[in-house]
Amino acid sequence: MSPILFYGVPEGCSFGSIVALEWSGLPYRLCRVEMPEMVSTDDYVRINAVCETPSLLLEDGRTISESMAILHHIGARAIGNGLGFAQGSEDFDRLNQMLAFLNTTFFKAFGPLWYAFEHPLEPQQKQALTAYGIAAVEKAHQTLERLLDAREWLLGNGPSLADAYFVGIARWNDFHKVVDRRQFPGLHRLYERMQQEPAVRFAHAIEHRQEAKSSGGFRGEVDLAEALGLLKQAA
């Protein structure tokens, strides 16, 4: 069987893994996981014990969770096309460092805003949490603009796994409307450039259940029940 990526909707951070799979050219399928309804079910716990997306079910029945681990797995299988780098190389270290920043500082900055949006809070609590989140998002953008250092791509030599992960998180600013990205010219150009990537257009279409044209190795979608059946067969 082809690997299956379990992607969360709406606005899941698994977006970047879909983009990376499209770029890789590797065969894969997708399984849609509605959040929070499906992600916390007993069935999905069999896939991911921490009830989060993304998860990647491999051909041999193993599962990988956490975006960084999934992205590095994709990269390791796609070294030949320049998407990934040999562990221990300078390029790998630069990629790992950028992914780590995106996975911690950039991702984490939006956490208070998502919590304030998703949970009932007293007005003062919501106001304080939102203010904290706005400050964190602004600071994260400032730092990432500095790390980009006027390059066209996050690593400088063309699109990478870091750019795939970036676009999936950066779009949260469009939802929460925190900063005017034009204040950060490099990030603004990168984000707008990524919107033109066929892989990004495909991921958007998949999330919104629109007609989606793959430029990679997409082999179709499966539902959770079918994916669990495949997991049982592979065990």
Backbone as CSV, one residue per row, in Angstrom:
resi,resn,N_x,N_y,N_z,CA_x,CA_y,CA_z,C_x,C_y,C_z
1,MET,0.840,-1.196,0.000,0.000,0.000,0.000,0.874,1.244,0.000
2,SER,0.313,2.344,-0.463,1.015,3.618,-0.401,0.880,4.193,1.009
3,PRO,1.861,4.965,1.476,1.714,5.642,2.771,0.460,6.503,2.796
4,ILE,-0.121,6.634,3.976,-1.333,7.442,4.158,-1.032,8.567,5.128
5,LEU,-1.250,9.799,4.692,-1.108,10.949,5.580,-2.475,11.306,6.137
6,PHE,-2.597,11.330,7.452,-3.811,11.774,8.129,-3.672,13.279,8.348
7,TYR,-4.546,14.033,7.695,-4.436,15.488,7.755,-5.657,16.068,8.471
8,GLY,-5.418,17.079,9.285,-6.478,17.674,10.084,-7.103,18.879,9.422
9,VAL,-8.418,19.004,9.579,-9.138,20.172,9.087,-10.106,20.634,10.181
10,PRO,-10.396,21.918,10.262,-9.883,22.988,9.395,-8.543,23.536,9.868
11,GLU,-7.788,24.111,8.963,-6.561,24.866,9.258,-5.490,24.034,9.955
12,GLY,-5.391,22.748,9.633,-4.399,21.906,10.289,-2.978,22.225,9.860
13,CYS,-2.021,21.988,10.775,-0.612,22.203,10.436,-0.097,21.085,9.528
14,SER,-0.923,20.063,9.293,-0.567,18.994,8.363,-0.520,19.484,6.918
15,PHE,-0.996,20.695,6.679,-0.958,21.319,5.352,0.443,21.226,4.754
16,GLY,1.452,21.538,5.568,2.831,21.518,5.084,3.291,20.142,4.655
17,SER,2.798,19.108,5.325,3.178,17.746,4.949,2.555,17.354,3.614
18,ILE,1.345,17.847,3.327,0.741,17.593,2.015,1.585,18.245,0.926
19,VAL,1.977,19.492,1.151,2.812,20.195,0.178,4.124,19.436,-0.040
20,ALA,4.745,18.988,1.047,6.012,18.266,0.944,5.856,16.961,0.175
21,LEU,4.781,16.229,0.423,4.541,14.987,-0.309,4.350,15.261,-1.796
22,GLU,3.626,16.319,-2.118,3.445,16.683,-3.523,4.795,16.990,-4.181
23,TRP,5.624,17.754,-3.511,6.944,18.092,-4.050,7.820,16.855,-4.202
24,SER,7.670,15.904,-3.286,8.553,14.738,-3.280,8.340,13.825,-4.476
25,GLY,7.118,13.776,-5.002,6.792,12.838,-6.066,6.538,11.430,-5.575
26,LEU,6.641,11.200,-4.264,6.414,9.870,-3.698,4.928,9.521,-3.761
27,PRO,4.585,8.257,-3.966,3.169,7.878,-3.932,2.621,7.990,-2.513
28,TYR,1.400,8.484,-2.373,0.783,8.617,-1.059,-0.723,8.754,-1.211
29,ARG,-1.414,8.487,-0.107,-2.844,8.744,-0.031,-3.116,9.645,1.172
30,LEU,-4.329,10.138,1.235,-4.721,11.059,2.306,-5.940,10.519,3.042
31,CYS,-5.992,10.819,4.332,-7.166,10.507,5.151,-7.545,11.762,5.927
32,ARG,-8.759,12.237,5.696,-9.244,13.482,6.289,-9.670,13.239,7.738
33,VAL,-9.212,14.088,8.645,-9.544,13.975,10.061,-10.157,15.297,10.516
34,GLU,-11.447,15.272,10.809,-12.128,16.486,11.277,-11.711,16.774,12.723
35,MET,-11.365,18.039,12.972,-10.959,18.439,14.324,-12.006,19.398,14.910
36,PRO,-12.395,19.185,16.168,-11.864,18.199,17.110,-12.630,16.881,17.137
37,GLU,-13.638,16.695,16.292,-14.522,15.543,16.439,-13.775,14.216,16.295
38,MET,-13.110,14.014,15.168,-12.490,12.723,14.888,-11.152,12.528,15.576
39,VAL,-10.436,13.631,15.789,-9.051,13.509,16.251,-8.959,12.941,17.668
40,SER,-10.046,13.022,18.423,-10.023,12.526,19.802,-10.769,11.205,19.980
41,THR,-11.138,10.554,18.878,-11.882,9.302,18.974,-10.949,8.133,19.287
42,ASP,-11.545,7.050,19.811,-10.760,5.846,20.106,-10.114,5.283,18.846
43,ASP,-10.821,5.394,17.719,-10.262,4.886,16.469,-8.986,5.624,16.089
44,TYR,-9.023,6.967,16.188,-7.833,7.711,15.779,-6.693,7.533,16.772
45,VAL,-7.004,7.264,18.033,-5.964,7.014,19.027,-5.082,5.840,18.600
46,ARG,-5.652,4.909,17.846,-4.862,3.783,17.347,-3.815,4.244,16.345
47,ILE,-4.070,5.373,15.721,-3.111,5.945,14.781,-2.128,6.857,15.497
48,ASN,-2.659,7.700,16.389,-1.835,8.707,17.059,-2.288,8.824,18.508
49,ALA,-1.454,8.375,19.417,-1.827,8.300,20.833,-2.026,9.663,21.474
50,VAL,-1.467,10.732,20.866,-1.629,12.063,21.450,-2.767,12.841,20.789
51,CYS,-3.515,12.168,19.896,-4.723,12.761,19.289,-4.424,14.062,18.552
52,GLU,-3.418,14.022,17.697,-3.066,15.191,16.911,-2.827,14.783,15.458
53,THR,-2.875,15.750,14.584,-2.460,15.548,13.200,-1.258,16.453,12.943
54,PRO,-0.416,16.104,11.978,-0.540,14.973,11.062,-0.003,13.680,11.647
55,SER,-0.365,12.569,10.989,0.234,11.270,11.219,0.482,10.647,9.857
56,LEU,1.491,9.797,9.781,1.819,9.138,8.524,1.887,7.629,8.756
57,LEU,0.997,6.905,8.088,0.986,5.444,8.146,1.837,4.916,7.002
58,LEU,2.892,4.175,7.340,3.825,3.681,6.337,3.407,2.325,5.788
59,GLU,4.077,1.900,4.748,3.744,0.656,4.070,3.828,-0.549,4.992
60,ASP,4.762,-0.512,5.948,4.969,-1.658,6.829,4.106,-1.615,8.087
61,GLY,3.197,-0.644,8.157,2.295,-0.554,9.296,2.780,0.347,10.421
62,ARG,4.006,0.848,10.307,4.481,1.797,11.315,3.802,3.141,11.112
63,THR,3.643,3.890,12.190,3.099,5.241,12.084,4.115,6.240,12.620
64,ILE,4.143,7.396,11.989,4.987,8.505,12.426,4.077,9.676,12.748
65,SER,4.307,10.318,13.875,3.574,11.527,14.224,4.569,12.677,14.373
66,GLU,4.050,13.879,14.509,4.810,15.126,14.639,5.323,15.587,13.272
67,SER,5.029,16.831,12.960,5.364,17.382,11.649,6.850,17.273,11.325
68,MET,7.715,17.599,12.273,9.146,17.559,11.990,9.593,16.159,11.614
69,ALA,9.101,15.157,12.339,9.488,13.779,12.054,8.982,13.345,10.682
70,ILE,7.748,13.713,10.361,7.171,13.355,9.060,7.924,14.047,7.933
71,LEU,8.194,15.333,8.097,8.903,16.065,7.056,10.300,15.505,6.827
72,HIS,11.010,15.164,7.895,12.337,14.593,7.732,12.265,13.208,7.080
73,HIS,11.217,12.449,7.387,11.040,11.151,6.734,10.837,11.338,5.231
74,ILE,9.999,12.300,4.869,9.781,12.588,3.448,11.085,13.033,2.801
75,GLY,11.789,13.922,3.477,13.047,14.421,2.938,14.076,13.321,2.720
76,ALA,14.143,12.372,3.655,15.108,11.280,3.546,14.809,10.378,2.357
77,ARG,13.528,10.297,1.987,13.140,9.459,0.851,13.175,10.229,-0.467
78,ALA,13.481,11.500,-0.381,13.481,12.329,-1.585,14.784,13.112,-1.732
79,ILE,15.869,12.549,-1.205,17.157,13.241,-1.306,17.559,13.410,-2.759
80,GLY,17.236,12.432,-3.578,17.646,12.475,-4.975,17.097,13.652,-5.750
81,ASN,15.948,14.198,-5.329,15.382,15.338,-6.072,15.646,16.666,-5.375
82,GLY,16.519,16.654,-4.382,16.933,17.898,-3.735,16.035,18.380,-2.620
83,LEU,14.991,17.610,-2.292,14.084,18.055,-1.240,14.673,17.811,0.143
84,GLY,15.409,16.710,0.297,16.027,16.392,1.572,17.542,16.366,1.451
85,PHE,18.214,16.277,2.604,19.670,16.317,2.644,20.179,15.213,3.558
86,ALA,21.395,14.781,3.319,21.998,13.733,4.136,22.211,14.241,5.561
87,GLN,21.809,13.424,6.530,21.991,13.808,7.929,23.472,14.010,8.221
88,GLY,23.761,15.090,8.924,25.142,15.420,9.231,25.751,16.428,8.270
89,SER,25.080,16.665,7.133,25.589,17.652,6.179,25.214,19.057,6.640
90,GLU,25.907,20.048,6.094,25.608,21.442,6.446,24.175,21.795,6.053
91,ASP,23.741,21.337,4.867,22.384,21.652,4.418,21.336,21.030,5.333
92,PHE,21.585,19.805,5.786,20.638,19.166,6.704,20.548,19.952,8.002
93,ASP,21.685,20.374,8.526,21.682,21.133,9.783,20.931,22.446,9.639
94,ARG,21.091,23.110,8.505,20.378,24.365,8.279,18.882,24.120,8.174
95,LEU,18.507,23.056,7.470,17.088,22.706,7.368,16.518,22.365,8.736
96,ASN,17.240,21.551,9.487,16.760,21.142,10.805,16.592,22.339,11.732
97,GLN,17.527,23.268,11.663,17.451,24.469,12.501,16.231,25.314,12.141
98,MET,15.975,25.479,10.832,14.833,26.288,10.414,13.517,25.605,10.770
99,LEU,13.441,24.289,10.561,12.222,23.567,10.933,11.975,23.657,12.431
100,ALA,13.047,23.585,13.218,12.899,23.670,14.672,12.341,25.024,15.086
101,PHE,12.811,26.097,14.446,12.274,27.424,14.755,10.796,27.504,14.388
102,LEU,10.456,27.020,13.212,9.061,27.059,12.777,8.175,26.222,13.695
103,ASN,8.686,25.074,14.137,7.909,24.145,14.939,7.719,24.624,16.372
104,THR,8.621,25.442,16.840,8.517,25.933,18.220,8.041,27.385,18.235
105,THR,8.918,28.304,17.912,8.595,29.728,18.056,7.438,30.175,17.167
106,PHE,7.505,29.851,15.860,6.488,30.353,14.935,5.138,29.680,15.190
107,PHE,5.140,28.382,15.299,3.914,27.632,15.587,3.330,28.034,16.946
108,LYS,4.192,28.048,17.951,3.753,28.314,19.324,3.135,29.703,19.470
109,ALA,3.598,30.660,18.686,3.101,32.034,18.810,1.596,32.106,18.588
110,PHE,1.070,31.249,17.724,-0.361,31.273,17.436,-1.196,30.525,18.473
111,GLY,-0.530,29.785,19.373,-1.248,28.965,20.346,-2.261,29.725,21.186
112,PRO,-1.898,30.862,21.782,-2.870,31.607,22.589,-4.081,32.071,21.789
113,LEU,-3.864,32.423,20.512,-4.973,32.881,19.681,-5.934,31.734,19.372
114,TRP,-5.389,30.550,19.087,-6.257,29.401,18.847,-7.026,29.028,20.104
115,TYR,-6.356,29.102,21.255,-7.035,28.749,22.505,-8.177,29.731,22.787
116,ALA,-7.906,31.017,22.605,-8.943,32.028,22.842,-10.105,31.861,21.875
117,PHE,-9.817,31.403,20.672,-10.868,31.218,19.670,-11.712,29.980,19.965
118,GLU,-11.079,28.915,20.453,-11.742,27.619,20.557,-12.393,27.353,21.908
119,HIS,-12.077,28.163,22.930,-12.568,27.872,24.276,-13.396,29.034,24.829
120,PRO,-14.448,28.727,25.575,-15.219,29.790,26.236,-14.408,30.396,27.377
121,LEU,-14.259,31.697,27.351,-13.468,32.390,28.357,-14.200,33.629,28.818
122,GLU,-13.866,34.073,30.023,-14.361,35.362,30.497,-13.748,36.468,29.617
123,PRO,-14.472,37.558,29.400,-13.970,38.616,28.505,-12.559,39.089,28.835
124,GLN,-12.267,39.268,30.120,-10.930,39.745,30.486,-9.865,38.703,30.170
125,GLN,-10.212,37.423,30.399,-9.264,36.352,30.087,-8.983,36.305,28.591
126,LYS,-10.048,36.386,27.811,-9.885,36.329,26.358,-9.067,37.510,25.848
127,GLN,-9.329,38.687,26.403,-8.605,39.880,25.985,-7.116,39.741,26.295
128,ALA,-6.801,39.251,27.503,-5.400,39.104,27.896,-4.688,38.055,27.048
129,LEU,-5.364,36.938,26.800,-4.759,35.866,26.019,-4.553,36.303,24.567
130,THR,-5.518,37.020,24.031,-5.403,37.504,22.657,-4.264,38.503,22.524
131,ALA,-4.143,39.411,23.494,-3.060,40.393,23.467,-1.697,39.705,23.525
132,TYR,-1.609,38.684,24.356,-0.356,37.926,24.472,-0.025,37.242,23.146
133,GLY,-1.028,36.646,22.521,-0.822,35.969,21.251,-0.413,36.924,20.149
134,ILE,-1.048,38.082,20.090,-0.711,39.072,19.063,0.747,39.495,19.188
135,ALA,1.186,39.761,20.416,2.581,40.157,20.633,3.538,39.042,20.219
136,ALA,3.175,37.797,20.523,4.036,36.666,20.178,4.121,36.476,18.663
137,VAL,3.003,36.623,17.967,2.994,36.467,16.513,3.809,37.573,15.852
138,GLU,3.664,38.802,16.333,4.439,39.904,15.772,5.937,39.663,15.952
139,LYS,6.319,39.219,17.142,7.744,38.967,17.414,8.267,37.819,16.563
140,ALA,7.468,36.774,16.394,7.890,35.624,15.590,8.101,36.031,14.132
141,HIS,7.223,36.886,13.611,7.391,37.379,12.242,8.662,38.225,12.119
142,GLN,8.915,39.066,13.104,10.123,39.886,13.075,11.375,39.016,13.047
143,THR,11.373,37.983,13.880,12.534,37.101,13.946,12.706,36.324,12.649
144,LEU,11.613,35.808,12.111,11.709,35.027,10.882,12.133,35.897,9.709
145,GLU,11.689,37.135,9.673,12.135,38.071,8.630,13.652,38.243,8.717
146,ARG,14.163,38.341,9.927,15.609,38.487,10.114,16.345,37.212,9.682
147,LEU,15.785,36.052,10.006,16.410,34.787,9.615,16.380,34.599,8.098
148,LEU,15.330,35.078,7.459,15.236,34.976,5.999,16.347,35.778,5.328
149,ASP,16.665,36.923,5.908,17.840,37.715,5.494,17.824,38.041,4.005
150,ALA,16.645,38.453,3.507,16.475,38.913,2.125,16.628,37.804,1.077
151,ARG,16.703,36.541,1.509,16.744,35.443,0.535,15.356,35.221,-0.055
152,GLU,15.312,34.531,-1.178,14.035,34.243,-1.817,13.307,33.091,-1.136
153,TRP,14.064,32.149,-0.576,13.504,30.992,0.114,14.145,30.886,1.483
154,LEU,13.522,30.145,2.391,14.020,30.103,3.765,15.450,29.578,3.852
155,LEU,15.805,28.630,2.989,17.179,28.134,2.991,18.030,28.751,1.898
156,GLY,17.401,29.500,0.996,18.152,30.274,0.024,18.394,29.626,-1.312
157,ASN,18.347,28.298,-1.404,18.726,27.619,-2.642,17.539,27.063,-3.414
158,GLY,16.356,27.529,-3.127,15.149,26.999,-3.749,14.207,26.479,-2.686
159,PRO,13.010,26.078,-3.088,12.019,25.621,-2.110,12.499,24.385,-1.354
160,SER,12.160,24.323,-0.079,12.585,23.219,0.779,11.424,22.801,1.670
161,LEU,11.659,21.773,2.457,10.658,21.338,3.429,10.286,22.461,4.383
162,ALA,11.241,23.348,4.664,10.959,24.466,5.566,9.913,25.398,4.970
163,ASP,9.991,25.647,3.670,9.008,26.512,3.019,7.629,25.864,3.019
164,ALA,7.602,24.539,2.844,6.326,23.819,2.890,5.678,23.958,4.254
165,TYR,6.470,23.799,5.303,5.928,23.900,6.661,5.550,25.337,6.978
166,PHE,6.373,26.280,6.524,6.106,27.702,6.763,4.733,28.102,6.260
167,VAL,4.402,27.721,5.023,3.164,28.226,4.425,1.937,27.689,5.166
168,GLY,2.034,26.479,5.717,0.908,25.924,6.456,0.627,26.641,7.762
169,ILE,1.666,27.202,8.365,1.499,27.946,9.616,1.210,29.414,9.335
170,ALA,1.925,29.988,8.369,1.789,31.418,8.083,0.366,31.793,7.699
171,ARG,-0.365,30.873,7.087,-1.746,31.179,6.681,-2.659,31.425,7.878
172,TRP,-2.235,30.981,9.073,-3.039,31.243,10.270,-3.164,32.738,10.526
173,ASN,-2.178,33.507,10.066,-2.277,34.960,10.205,-3.440,35.506,9.389
174,ASP,-3.750,34.866,8.260,-4.893,35.291,7.460,-6.200,35.035,8.205
175,PHE,-6.217,33.981,9.007,-7.416,33.650,9.783,-7.578,34.599,10.972
176,HIS,-6.501,34.793,11.707,-6.583,35.611,12.927,-6.380,37.095,12.660
177,LYS,-5.847,37.442,11.489,-5.644,38.839,11.090,-4.851,39.607,12.153
178,VAL,-3.663,39.101,12.433,-2.822,39.681,13.481,-1.931,40.785,12.924
179,VAL,-1.127,40.447,11.925,-0.176,41.423,11.397,-0.453,41.652,9.912
180,ASP,-0.054,42.804,9.455,-0.037,43.084,8.024,1.303,42.547,7.519
181,ARG,1.252,41.434,6.792,2.489,40.771,6.393,3.362,41.663,5.522
182,ARG,2.786,42.688,4.931,3.583,43.586,4.103,4.618,44.353,4.916
183,GLN,4.465,44.365,6.250,5.489,44.964,7.110,6.788,44.170,7.056
184,PHE,6.701,42.930,6.588,7.845,42.030,6.536,8.035,41.620,5.071
185,PRO,8.725,42.448,4.294,8.756,42.288,2.826,9.212,40.904,2.364
186,GLY,10.232,40.363,3.017,10.732,39.059,2.609,9.714,37.959,2.827
187,LEU,9.095,37.946,3.993,8.076,36.942,4.286,6.861,37.127,3.394
188,HIS,6.511,38.368,3.129,5.369,38.631,2.259,5.614,38.069,0.859
189,ARG,6.803,38.310,0.315,7.127,37.787,-1.014,7.123,36.261,-1.010
190,LEU,7.702,35.670,0.034,7.744,34.213,0.119,6.340,33.633,0.205
191,TYR,5.501,34.221,1.027,4.142,33.711,1.189,3.363,33.820,-0.123
192,GLU,3.474,34.960,-0.791,2.763,35.142,-2.049,3.295,34.205,-3.130
193,ARG,4.609,33.983,-3.136,5.194,33.058,-4.100,4.679,31.641,-3.854
194,MET,4.582,31.257,-2.595,4.109,29.917,-2.259,2.660,29.704,-2.680
195,GLN,1.865,30.763,-2.683,0.468,30.626,-3.098,0.343,30.217,-4.563
196,GLN,1.388,30.455,-5.333,1.370,30.105,-6.762,1.893,28.691,-7.012
197,GLU,2.439,28.064,-5.995,2.961,26.707,-6.150,1.810,25.722,-6.380
198,PRO,1.892,24.878,-7.404,0.839,23.889,-7.629,0.567,23.007,-6.415
199,ALA,1.601,22.674,-5.652,1.412,21.831,-4.465,0.579,22.539,-3.404
200,VAL,0.762,23.842,-3.279,-0.009,24.620,-2.298,-1.456,24.747,-2.773
201,ARG,-1.638,24.996,-4.040,-2.998,25.072,-4.594,-3.728,23.733,-4.407
202,PHE,-2.997,22.651,-4.604,-3.576,21.321,-4.418,-4.003,21.131,-2.959
203,ALA,-3.124,21.486,-2.014,-3.437,21.307,-0.590,-4.653,22.139,-0.186
204,HIS,-4.739,23.369,-0.683,-5.912,24.206,-0.404,-7.183,23.545,-0.942
205,ALA,-7.111,23.040,-2.157,-8.288,22.410,-2.772,-8.709,21.167,-1.995
206,ILE,-7.749,20.381,-1.567,-8.052,19.182,-0.782,-8.774,19.568,0.504
207,GLU,-8.251,20.552,1.206,-8.868,20.966,2.472,-10.299,21.447,2.269
208,HIS,-10.543,22.152,1.184,-11.866,22.735,0.950,-12.768,21.840,0.102
209,ARG,-12.313,20.614,-0.144,-13.077,19.630,-0.917,-13.484,20.180,-2.284
210,GLN,-12.520,20.826,-2.894,-12.693,21.312,-4.255,-11.943,20.382,-5.209
211,GLU,-12.163,20.573,-6.496,-11.435,19.759,-7.469,-9.942,20.007,-7.311
212,ALA,-9.191,18.940,-7.063,-7.771,19.073,-6.751,-6.940,18.319,-7.780
213,LYS,-6.017,19.019,-8.402,-5.156,18.414,-9.409,-3.760,18.235,-8.828
214,SER,-3.348,16.980,-8.682,-2.041,16.682,-8.112,-0.951,16.838,-9.156
215,SER,0.169,17.404,-8.725,1.360,17.446,-9.562,2.404,16.476,-9.031
216,GLY,1.978,15.656,-8.049,2.891,14.712,-7.415,2.389,13.289,-7.506
217,GLY,2.504,12.547,-6.401,2.177,11.133,-6.403,0.902,10.779,-5.680
218,PHE,-0.048,11.695,-5.620,-1.307,11.470,-4.902,-2.071,10.311,-5.534
219,ARG,-2.516,9.359,-4.663,-3.220,8.159,-5.120,-4.657,8.096,-4.612
220,GLY,-5.180,9.217,-4.124,-6.568,9.241,-3.687,-6.716,9.305,-2.174
221,GLU,-7.973,9.478,-1.746,-8.285,9.574,-0.321,-8.929,8.287,0.174
222,VAL,-8.718,8.000,1.446,-9.381,6.887,2.133,-10.037,7.446,3.383
223,ASP,-11.067,6.760,3.879,-11.650,7.196,5.141,-10.946,6.483,6.291
224,LEU,-11.262,6.892,7.513,-10.558,6.369,8.681,-10.771,4.874,8.840
225,ALA,-11.984,4.398,8.574,-12.274,2.969,8.717,-11.401,2.143,7.769
226,GLU,-11.271,2.602,6.521,-10.437,1.881,5.558,-8.974,1.919,5.974
227,ALA,-8.520,3.067,6.461,-7.137,3.184,6.901,-6.837,2.243,8.068
228,LEU,-7.799,2.133,8.993,-7.606,1.214,10.127,-7.575,-0.237,9.660
229,GLY,-8.360,-0.559,8.636,-8.316,-1.897,8.067,-6.959,-2.193,7.458
230,LEU,-6.379,-1.233,6.777,-5.054,-1.403,6.193,-3.990,-1.529,7.282
231,LEU,-4.169,-0.780,8.363,-3.239,-0.875,9.476,-3.275,-2.272,10.079
232,LYS,-4.483,-2.843,10.211,-4.631,-4.181,10.762,-3.977,-5.214,9.857
233,GLN,-4.113,-5.069,8.537,-3.515,-6.002,7.604,-1.995,-5.952,7.647
234,ALA,-1.457,-4.751,7.853,-0.014,-4.595,7.860,0.636,-5.070,9.156
235,ALA,-0.191,-5.186,10.229,0.342,-5.546,11.542,0.851,-6.986,11.548
